[in-house]
Amino acid sequence: MKTRVHIGWVGALVAATGIIICSSCATQRMAPPLFTSVPQQESLASLRLLKLPKAPAVVSVPLTIRIPQQKTSVDAENGIMSRGAFVRACSSVVVSAPASIYQRSQESSSVGIADTIGFKTEGYFNVLEQYIERGLISAGFYVKDRAKFEAKLRDIRDSGDVVLHADTPYSAALGSLQRELDTGKLNRDEFAEQALQLREKLLDPSRSSRSREEMTDISEVIRAAQDGVVMADYVLQVNELAVEHYSGTPLQLGTRPEVQKVLRENSGLRIGSPKEEGTIPATLKQPWALARFNAKLIDIKTGSIDWIGEYSIESLAVLKDGVRIVIGIRKRPSNAKSIIGGIQNYNDTLRTAHQKAETAKDSLDSEYHDAMQTKSYYGTSVDGDKLQARRRQTVQRAEELYAQQLSAYRSVAKQKPRELTMDWTYVYDVDEPIVIPDLLHPSKEEEGRRLLEHVKDLGSKVTHDLLATIKVSEEIMEE
């Protein structure tokens, strides 16, 4: 029984081995090439990118506004003489300062242009006083030093001007204290203490020279000048003498011929509000100072006002080279990023499409090369037909892919970007106006000195021109 089983197993193994041997001995067949030559396809042109344009350079647009020196003159209305007034040459005169300017300089903690040239609190004018005196001397007056009159007024005020009169309440009370001291009812310490209390109670403390500026009360000045050793024929009462920032009508930049010329030559540049970016401001606060002088001439003996004057000038009256206003303007393209970016994007898309078509062409050439080769296979002719069909299908897919990528590339190449024909558009960067010379905003010591000199020039001219309208006769006044 075992022998039969063994023989059957061996037989089956032998039969299987025979089948395998017969199979390996099947005939090897050769599939012929699909093409004898490479089929012609539309060629892929070389990649041609658009040249990227270069944005126009930023251009500086010069704009300088020149305002020349203004010649000024005093009109008849600025200085008026009283009818019948007769001022003899070499008449003596003393200057009286306006109290308002003392008060202003006392109250102001900051030093501005008005305080720089205003009147100080120490009992004298500042640097501009000498120009008033020069103007008076030039007009034909004999100017007396104000310090002499200040000393006289100080003596009067410190004495209270009441001790000289026995019928004043203070004198009567002081006399009563004196009698009590003489009779022994009061000792000297008690007398001194009660006398001080009387002085504080009955006398106006504002009359003390320690708390009141001299030469500001015109009635006292006239009284001081009427008699005594120190006398004067006239008092020049200065009501105002100030140099300050001009606060009048702003300078109209938009109407200036220099601005109009720049606007005509630069399309898109326009006039705007002072804070609007990219525009020339329509107006500019006047970048200079204004000097004002107001005074009147009072006859000491009669109290009549023989002359009254008021005059004002601006910085341009004394600036020989005038004023320059420089506005920096730069013209730059506003659509450079859009134009260059659009063309760059087009080139990137075209490059990608060309790369895809080139890759598809390389793949097709590879398939053509393979299709032109003889392929071996095992099996029947049916198997050979299937192999050839697969080879044709592979080539066809490669041809279709290349045709698609070539068409896509040509479509991209044909549709030029709209940025290629776009014109450059421009915007303008406009700086804040620069005033030359910028006298009113000194930031350095040298600029501060220039401001002081400018203030002096204004003070000299405004006082000299106005005081020159006082008509002084050639007849010298007899002492």
C-alpha positions as CSV (number, residue, x, y, z in Angstrom):
1,M,0.0,0.0,0.0
2,K,2.8,2.4,0.9
3,T,4.6,1.5,-2.3
4,R,1.7,2.6,-4.4
5,V,1.3,5.9,-2.7
6,H,5.0,6.7,-3.2
7,I,4.9,5.8,-6.8
8,G,1.9,8.1,-7.4
9,W,3.5,11.1,-5.8
10,V,6.6,10.7,-7.8
11,G,4.7,10.5,-11.0
12,A,2.8,13.7,-10.3
13,L,6.0,15.5,-9.6
14,V,7.6,14.3,-12.8
15,A,4.5,15.4,-14.8
16,A,4.7,18.9,-13.3
17,T,8.3,19.2,-14.0
18,G,7.7,18.3,-17.6
19,I,5.1,21.0,-18.0
20,I,7.5,23.6,-16.7
21,I,10.2,22.5,-19.0
22,C,7.8,22.6,-22.0
23,S,6.7,26.1,-21.0
24,S,10.2,27.5,-20.8
25,C,10.9,26.2,-24.1
26,A,8.1,28.4,-25.7
27,T,9.2,30.4,-28.8
28,Q,10.6,34.0,-28.2
29,R,9.0,36.5,-30.6
30,M,10.0,40.0,-31.6
31,A,7.6,43.0,-32.0
32,P,8.6,45.3,-34.8
33,P,9.1,49.1,-34.3
34,L,6.0,51.2,-34.5
35,F,7.8,53.9,-36.6
36,T,10.8,53.8,-38.9
37,S,11.3,57.5,-38.4
38,V,10.3,60.1,-35.8
39,P,6.9,61.5,-36.5
40,Q,6.9,65.3,-37.1
41,Q,5.4,67.4,-34.4
42,E,5.0,71.2,-34.1
43,S,8.2,72.5,-32.6
44,L,8.5,74.4,-29.3
45,A,10.0,77.9,-29.9
46,S,12.6,79.2,-27.5
47,L,11.4,81.0,-24.5
48,R,11.3,84.7,-25.0
49,L,10.5,86.7,-21.9
50,L,9.4,90.3,-21.9
51,K,12.0,92.8,-20.9
52,L,11.2,94.3,-17.5
53,P,10.8,98.1,-17.7
54,K,12.9,100.3,-15.5
55,A,10.8,102.7,-13.4
56,P,11.5,106.3,-14.0
57,A,13.9,107.9,-11.5
58,V,12.6,110.2,-8.8
59,V,12.9,113.8,-10.1
60,S,13.4,116.8,-8.0
61,V,11.0,119.7,-8.8
62,P,12.6,123.0,-7.7
63,L,10.2,125.5,-6.2
64,T,11.6,128.7,-4.7
65,I,9.4,131.7,-3.9
66,R,11.2,135.0,-3.7
67,I,9.6,137.9,-1.9
68,P,11.7,141.0,-2.3
69,Q,12.3,143.8,0.2
70,Q,9.3,146.1,0.5
71,K,9.9,149.8,0.5
72,T,7.8,151.5,3.1
73,S,6.9,155.1,3.8
74,V,5.0,156.9,6.5
75,D,1.6,158.2,5.3
76,A,0.1,161.5,6.3
77,E,-2.3,159.6,8.5
78,N,0.4,157.9,10.5
79,G,1.8,161.1,12.1
80,I,-0.5,164.1,12.7
81,M,0.5,167.4,14.2
82,S,-2.1,169.5,16.1
83,R,-3.2,172.5,14.2
84,G,-1.2,175.5,15.3
85,A,1.3,173.3,17.2
86,F,4.8,174.9,17.2
87,V,7.7,172.7,18.3
88,R,11.0,174.7,18.5
89,A,14.2,173.0,17.7
90,C,16.2,171.7,20.7
91,S,13.1,171.5,22.9
92,S,13.7,169.1,25.7
93,V,11.8,165.9,25.9
94,V,11.7,162.9,28.2
95,V,10.4,159.4,27.2
96,S,7.6,157.8,29.2
97,A,7.2,154.0,29.0
98,P,3.8,152.3,28.7
99,A,2.8,150.5,31.9
100,S,1.2,147.7,29.9
101,I,4.5,146.6,28.7
102,Y,5.9,146.5,32.2
103,Q,3.0,144.3,33.3
104,R,3.3,142.0,30.3
105,S,7.0,141.4,30.9
106,Q,6.3,140.8,34.6
107,E,3.5,138.3,34.0
108,S,5.3,136.3,31.2
109,S,7.5,133.5,32.3
110,S,8.6,132.5,28.8
111,V,10.8,134.6,26.6
112,G,9.3,135.1,23.2
113,I,10.0,137.6,20.5
114,A,7.7,140.2,22.0
115,D,9.4,139.9,25.4
116,T,12.8,140.0,23.8
117,I,12.3,143.5,22.6
118,G,9.7,144.7,25.2
119,F,10.3,146.9,28.1
120,K,12.0,145.4,31.2
121,T,10.8,145.7,34.7
122,E,13.9,147.3,36.2
123,G,12.9,150.9,35.4
124,Y,14.3,151.2,31.9
125,F,13.6,150.4,28.3
126,N,15.6,147.6,26.7
127,V,17.7,147.9,23.6
128,L,14.9,149.7,21.6
129,E,14.9,152.8,23.8
130,Q,18.0,154.1,22.2
131,Y,16.2,154.1,18.8
132,I,13.4,156.2,20.2
133,E,16.1,158.6,21.5
134,R,17.9,158.6,18.2
135,G,14.7,159.3,16.4
136,L,13.9,162.3,18.7
137,I,17.4,163.7,18.3
138,S,17.2,163.3,14.5
139,A,13.9,165.2,14.6
140,G,15.5,168.1,16.4
141,F,14.8,167.5,20.1
142,Y,17.1,167.7,23.1
143,V,16.6,164.4,24.8
144,K,16.9,164.2,28.5
145,D,17.9,161.1,30.4
146,R,14.9,159.4,31.8
147,A,16.9,158.2,34.9
148,K,16.9,161.8,36.2
149,F,13.2,161.9,36.2
150,E,12.9,158.4,37.7
151,A,15.0,159.5,40.6
152,K,12.9,162.6,41.1
153,L,9.7,160.5,41.0
154,R,11.2,158.0,43.4
155,D,12.0,160.7,45.9
156,I,8.4,162.0,45.7
157,R,6.9,158.6,46.1
158,D,9.1,157.4,48.9
159,S,8.3,160.5,50.9
160,G,4.6,159.8,50.2
161,D,4.3,163.4,49.0
162,V,2.3,164.0,52.1
163,V,4.7,164.9,54.7
164,L,5.1,168.3,53.1
165,H,1.4,169.1,53.8
166,A,0.3,169.5,57.4
167,D,-3.4,169.1,56.6
168,T,-3.2,165.4,55.5
169,P,-4.5,162.7,57.8
170,Y,-1.2,161.0,57.9
171,S,0.6,164.3,59.0
172,A,-2.0,165.0,61.7
173,A,-1.7,161.5,63.1
174,L,2.0,161.5,63.0
175,G,2.0,164.9,64.8
176,S,-0.1,163.5,67.6
177,L,2.3,160.6,68.0
178,Q,5.2,163.0,68.1
179,R,3.5,165.0,70.9
180,E,3.0,161.8,72.9
181,L,6.6,161.0,72.5
182,D,7.6,164.5,73.6
183,T,5.5,164.2,76.8
184,G,6.8,160.8,77.6
185,K,3.6,158.9,77.0
186,L,5.4,156.8,74.4
187,N,9.0,155.6,74.3
188,R,10.9,155.6,71.1
189,D,10.2,151.9,70.3
190,E,6.5,152.4,70.7
191,F,6.6,155.6,68.6
192,A,8.4,153.8,65.8
193,E,6.0,150.8,65.8
194,Q,2.9,153.0,65.8
195,A,4.3,155.3,63.1
196,L,4.9,152.3,60.9
197,Q,1.3,151.2,61.4
198,L,0.0,154.6,60.5
199,R,2.1,154.7,57.3
200,E,0.8,151.3,56.2
201,K,-2.8,152.3,57.1
202,L,-2.9,155.8,55.6
203,L,-0.5,155.7,52.8
204,D,-1.0,153.7,49.5
205,P,1.8,151.1,49.5
206,S,1.7,151.0,45.7
207,R,3.3,154.4,45.8
208,S,6.5,152.9,47.1
209,S,9.2,152.8,44.5
210,R,9.9,149.2,45.5
211,S,6.5,148.0,44.2
212,R,5.8,150.4,41.4
213,E,7.6,151.1,38.1
214,E,8.8,154.6,37.4
215,M,7.8,156.7,34.4
216,T,4.6,154.9,33.7
217,D,2.0,157.3,35.2
218,I,1.9,160.1,32.7
219,S,0.3,162.6,35.2
220,E,3.2,162.1,37.6
221,V,5.7,162.4,34.8
222,I,4.2,165.7,33.7
223,R,4.2,166.9,37.3
224,A,7.8,165.9,37.8
225,A,8.9,167.7,34.6
226,Q,7.0,170.9,35.3
227,D,9.3,172.4,38.0
228,G,12.4,171.9,40.0
229,V,15.9,171.3,38.8
230,V,15.0,168.5,36.5
231,M,12.5,169.8,33.9
232,A,11.5,169.1,30.3
233,D,9.4,170.9,27.6
234,Y,7.7,167.7,26.3
235,V,6.9,164.2,27.3
236,L,6.9,161.5,24.6
237,Q,4.3,159.1,25.9
238,V,5.0,155.7,24.3
239,N,1.7,153.8,24.2
240,E,3.1,150.8,22.4
241,L,6.4,149.6,21.1
242,A,6.4,145.9,20.1
243,V,7.9,143.4,17.7
244,E,6.0,140.2,17.5
245,H,5.1,137.4,15.1
246,Y,3.0,138.7,12.3
247,S,-0.6,137.5,12.8
248,G,-2.3,139.0,9.8
249,T,-3.6,137.5,6.6
250,P,-1.6,134.3,5.6
251,L,0.6,134.4,2.6
252,Q,-1.3,133.1,-0.4
253,L,1.1,130.6,-2.0
254,G,-1.3,129.3,-4.6
255,T,-1.4,132.7,-6.5
256,R,2.4,133.1,-6.6
257,P,3.7,133.0,-10.2
258,E,6.5,130.6,-9.2
259,V,3.9,128.1,-7.9
260,Q,1.7,128.5,-11.0
261,K,4.7,127.8,-13.2
262,V,5.4,124.5,-11.3
263,L,1.8,123.5,-11.5
264,R,1.7,124.0,-15.3
265,E,4.8,121.9,-15.8
266,N,3.8,119.0,-13.5
267,S,0.5,117.5,-14.3
268,G,-1.1,116.0,-11.2
269,L,0.6,118.4,-8.7
270,R,-2.0,120.6,-7.1
271,I,-2.7,123.0,-4.3
272,G,-4.1,121.6,-1.1
273,S,-4.7,122.3,2.6
274,P,-1.6,122.9,4.8
275,K,-1.8,119.4,6.3
276,E,-2.7,117.5,3.1
277,E,0.1,115.2,1.9
278,G,1.5,115.5,-1.6
279,T,0.2,119.0,-2.2
280,I,1.5,122.5,-2.1
281,P,-0.1,124.3,0.8
282,A,-2.5,127.0,-0.4
283,T,-1.5,129.4,2.4
284,L,1.4,129.9,4.8
285,K,1.4,131.9,8.0
286,Q,3.4,135.0,7.3
287,P,7.0,134.0,8.2
288,W,8.1,137.3,9.5
289,A,7.7,139.8,12.3
290,L,5.6,143.0,12.7
291,A,6.9,146.1,14.5
292,R,4.4,148.6,15.9
293,F,5.0,152.0,17.4
294,N,2.4,154.3,18.9
295,A,3.2,157.5,20.8
296,K,2.1,161.0,21.4
297,L,4.0,164.2,22.2
298,I,2.6,166.2,25.2
299,D,3.4,169.8,26.0
300,I,4.4,170.0,29.7
301,K,3.2,173.5,30.2
302,T,-0.2,173.4,28.5
303,G,-0.9,169.6,28.6
304,S,-1.8,169.8,24.9
305,I,-1.1,166.9,22.6
306,D,1.0,168.5,19.8
307,W,1.6,165.3,17.9
308,I,0.3,161.8,17.8
309,G,1.5,158.9,15.7
310,E,1.0,155.3,14.9
311,Y,3.0,153.2,12.5
312,S,3.8,149.5,11.8
313,I,6.2,147.8,9.5
314,E,7.0,144.1,8.6
315,S,10.3,142.3,8.4
316,L,10.4,142.8,4.7
317,A,10.9,146.5,5.3
318,V,14.4,145.9,6.6
319,L,15.5,142.6,4.9
320,K,17.6,143.8,2.0
321,D,17.7,140.4,0.3
322,G,14.0,139.8,1.0
323,V,12.7,136.3,2.0
324,R,13.0,133.0,0.2
325,I,10.5,130.2,0.7
326,V,11.8,126.9,-0.5
327,I,9.5,123.9,-0.9
328,G,11.1,120.6,-1.6
329,I,9.1,118.6,-4.2
330,R,9.9,115.1,-5.6
331,K,8.1,113.5,-8.5
332,R,8.0,109.7,-8.4
333,P,6.1,107.0,-10.3
334,S,3.1,105.8,-8.4
335,N,2.3,102.6,-10.5
336,A,5.9,101.3,-10.8
337,K,5.1,98.3,-8.6
338,S,2.0,97.5,-10.6
339,I,3.6,97.7,-14.0
340,I,6.8,95.9,-13.2
341,G,5.0,93.4,-11.0
342,G,2.4,92.7,-13.7
343,I,5.1,92.0,-16.4
344,Q,7.1,89.9,-14.0
345,N,4.0,87.8,-13.2
346,Y,3.5,87.4,-16.9
347,N,7.1,86.2,-17.4
348,D,6.8,83.8,-14.5
349,T,3.6,82.3,-16.0
350,L,5.1,82.1,-19.5
351,R,8.3,80.5,-18.1
352,T,6.2,77.9,-16.2
353,A,4.1,77.1,-19.3
354,H,7.2,76.8,-21.5
355,Q,8.8,74.5,-18.9
356,K,5.7,72.2,-18.9
357,A,5.7,72.1,-22.8
358,E,9.4,71.4,-22.8
359,T,9.0,68.5,-20.3
360,A,6.1,67.1,-22.4
361,K,8.3,67.3,-25.5
362,D,11.1,65.5,-23.8
363,S,8.7,62.8,-22.7
364,L,7.3,62.4,-26.2
365,D,10.7,62.2,-27.7
366,S,11.5,59.4,-25.2
367,E,8.4,57.6,-26.2
368,Y,9.2,57.9,-29.9
369,H,12.7,56.6,-29.3
370,D,11.2,53.6,-27.4
371,A,8.6,53.0,-30.1
372,M,11.2,52.8,-32.8
373,Q,12.9,49.9,-31.0
374,T,12.2,46.2,-31.6
375,K,10.6,44.7,-28.6
376,S,10.9,41.0,-27.6
377,Y,8.1,39.1,-26.0
378,Y,7.0,35.5,-25.3
379,G,3.8,34.2,-26.3
380,T,1.5,34.0,-29.3
381,S,0.9,36.7,-31.9
382,V,-2.1,37.8,-29.9
383,D,0.3,38.7,-27.1
384,G,2.4,40.7,-29.6
385,D,-0.6,42.6,-30.8
386,K,-1.5,43.6,-27.2
387,L,2.1,44.8,-26.7
388,Q,2.0,46.9,-29.8
389,A,-1.4,48.4,-28.8
390,R,0.0,49.4,-25.4
391,R,3.0,51.0,-27.1
392,R,0.8,53.0,-29.4
393,Q,-1.4,54.1,-26.5
394,T,1.6,55.3,-24.6
395,V,2.9,57.3,-27.6
396,Q,-0.6,58.7,-28.2
397,R,-0.9,59.9,-24.6
398,A,2.5,61.6,-24.8
399,E,1.5,63.3,-28.1
400,E,-1.7,64.5,-26.6
401,L,0.0,65.9,-23.5
402,Y,2.6,67.7,-25.6
403,A,-0.1,69.2,-27.8
404,Q,-2.0,70.4,-24.8
405,Q,1.1,72.0,-23.1
406,L,2.2,73.5,-26.4
407,S,-1.2,75.1,-26.9
408,A,-1.2,76.4,-23.3
409,Y,2.2,77.9,-23.8
410,R,1.2,79.6,-27.1
411,S,-2.0,80.9,-25.5
412,V,0.0,82.5,-22.7
413,A,2.6,83.9,-25.1
414,K,-0.2,85.4,-27.2
415,Q,-2.0,87.2,-24.4
416,K,0.4,90.1,-23.6
417,P,-0.1,91.7,-20.2
418,R,-2.0,95.0,-20.1
419,E,0.8,96.5,-18.0
420,L,2.9,96.4,-21.2
421,T,0.9,99.3,-22.6
422,M,0.2,101.2,-19.4
423,D,1.6,104.7,-19.0
424,W,3.5,105.8,-15.9
425,T,1.5,107.8,-13.4
426,Y,3.1,110.0,-10.9
427,V,2.6,111.3,-7.4
428,Y,4.5,114.1,-5.6
429,D,6.2,114.2,-2.2
430,V,6.0,117.8,-0.9
431,D,8.1,119.0,2.1
432,E,7.2,121.6,4.6
433,P,8.1,125.1,3.4
434,I,11.5,126.3,4.6
435,V,11.8,130.1,5.1
436,I,15.2,131.7,4.5
437,P,16.1,133.5,6.7
438,D,14.0,131.8,9.4
439,L,14.5,134.6,11.9
440,L,11.6,133.8,14.2
441,H,12.5,130.3,15.2
442,P,16.2,130.5,16.3
443,S,17.7,127.2,17.3
444,K,21.3,128.2,17.5
445,E,23.2,131.0,19.3
446,E,24.1,132.5,15.9
447,E,20.5,132.5,14.8
448,G,19.5,134.1,18.1
449,R,22.0,136.9,17.4
450,R,20.5,137.4,14.0
451,L,17.1,137.7,15.5
452,L,18.2,140.3,17.9
453,E,19.8,142.3,15.1
454,H,16.6,142.0,13.1
455,V,14.6,143.3,16.0
456,K,17.0,146.2,16.3
457,D,16.6,147.0,12.6
458,L,12.8,146.9,12.9
459,G,12.9,149.1,16.0
460,S,15.2,151.6,14.5
461,K,13.2,152.0,11.3
462,V,9.7,152.1,12.9
463,T,10.7,154.7,15.5
464,H,12.9,156.8,13.2
465,D,10.3,157.0,10.3
466,L,7.4,157.8,12.6
467,L,9.2,160.4,14.8
468,A,10.4,162.1,11.6
469,T,6.8,163.3,11.0
470,I,7.1,165.6,14.0
471,K,7.5,169.1,12.5
472,V,10.2,170.9,14.4
473,S,11.0,174.5,13.6
474,E,14.5,175.8,13.0
475,E,14.0,178.4,15.6
476,I,15.9,177.3,18.7
477,M,14.0,177.6,21.9
478,E,15.4,180.1,24.4
479,E,16.2,178.9,27.9
